[in-house]
Amino acid sequence: MNDKIKEMIEEIETMKKKLGEEIVKEEKHVNYETHNGYIEFEKDIFDRQKQNMMHLWDWFRETPLLQLLSAPVVYAMIIPAVMLDLMLFVYHNVVSRVFKIKFGKRSDYVVFDRQYLGYLNVIEKLNCVYCAYFNGVMQYASSIAGRTELYFCPIKHAKKIAYKHEYYNAFLPYGDGDAYQKKLKELRKEEEI
C-alpha cells in the first residue's frame, strides 16, 4: 500500500473519530452513568422515560397481525445464531493459538444495554436483546472472517463488493502477483495479525 493511500486511510479514521465525538456531544442531553456494566439514569429521567412507554395492550393492538404471526420465523434465527456463536468460540480459540491471529473480543460486538431503557415495554426489550445478540454475533463473525482473510488471502476483489470489512483496505491489489509473497509477509508483520 502506497503512502498516499495510507495517509488517506489515516484521515478517514481521524474523521470517524471526530464524527464519534460529535455524536457523543449531540447525545449529551441524555444523562446516564455506567457502573460495572449496568446503565443508570437519574430518577427523573427514568421516570420521564416510563411515561413514554407503550403499554402491552396498546402495543399488541397497534402491531399488524401479519407481523405478530411472522414472529416465530424471526425468532427462529436464534438457533443458527447460537450455533454460529459456539462455532466462533471454538474457531477463535483454535485458530488464534495455531496461527497467532489476534481476534477482537466478542464483548466488543455483542453488547446488551437497551434493556435499561424505561420507555421500552417488555416485548420491545426482548426484541432489543434479540437484535443486539444476533447483530453482535454477525458483526463478530465478520470481524473474525476479515481477520482470517487478512492472514490467508489479503487480495482485493476485481469486482466491486457490497460490504468491506474493517481490514479490507489493507489488502493487496488484485492481479499484482510480482511481489505477492514478499508483500504478504510484510503485511502480516505490519498489521500485527
C-alpha positions, -999 to +999 in steps of 0.1 A: +000+000+000+015+033-010+020+063+013-009+083-002-034+056+004-021+051+040-024+088+046-060+088+032-069+059+054-055+077+085-075+108+076-107+087+073-100+071+107-094+106+122-127+118+107-145+087+120-131+095+155-142+132+152-177+121+140-180+098+170-170+126+193-196+149+177-223+122+181-214+119+218-218+157+222-251+156+204-264+129+228-251+146+260-286+157+269-294+122+279-277+118+313-268+083+324-238+066+340-223+032+337-215+012+368-200-023+365-217-027+331-251-015+343-266+017+330-282+040+355-303+070+347-312+098+370-345+091+386-364+120+370-351+110+335-361+073+341-395+084+353-400+105+321-389+075+300-415+053+318-442+079+308-433+073+271-435+036+273-463+020+252-482-004+273-485-040+262-522-039+253-516-008+231-485-024+216-504-056+206-534-035+193-511-014+171-489-042+157-503-056+125-514-092+128-491-104+100-461-091+119-472-109+150-477-141+131-442-138+115-425-135+149-417-173+151-398-170+118-379-140+130-370-156+164-362-190+148-330-174+136-317-175+172-309-212+166-284-207+138-271-176+156-263-196+188-247-224+168-226-198+149-216-182+182-205-216+196-185-224+164-169-189+165-158-196+201-141-229+190-127-213+158-114-183+177-097-204+204-081-228+179-071-205+151-058-177+173-034-202+190-023-221+159-018-191+135-012-164+162-040-143+147-053-116+171-091-115+170-113-089+186-131-095+219-167-108+215-178-084+242-169-055+219-195-068+194-223-084+215-235-056+237-266-058+259-277-024+272-310-014+257-330-033+284-322-004+308-344+020+288-375+029+306-395+038+275-395+002+262-421-023+273-411-060+279-417-071+243-396-042+229-369-050+254-370-087+243-367-075+207-338-053+215-320-081+234-326-104+204-313-078+179-283-069+200-273-106+202-280-115+166-264-085+151-235-086+175-227-122+166-229-114+129-205-084+133-182-105+154-183-132+127-175-106+101-145-094+121-132-129+126-137-137+089-120-104+079-090-110+102-088-146+089-089-133+053-062-108+061-040-137+071-047-162+044-058-142+013-054-105+016-062-097-020-088-072-030-115-083-054-115-072-090-153-067-089-169-042-066-182-057-034-212-045-014-195-047+020-159-041+030-149-053+065-126-032+086-094-049+073-102-048+036-083-015+028-051-031+039-055-059+013-031-062-017-042-051-051-059-077-074-036-091-100-003-078-086+014-112-085+050-099-089+056-092-053+027-111-037+048-134-014+070-105-002+041-082+003+021-109+021+049-113+047+053-076+051+015-072+055+014-099+082+041-081+101+027-047+095-008-055+106+004-075+136-020-102+129 
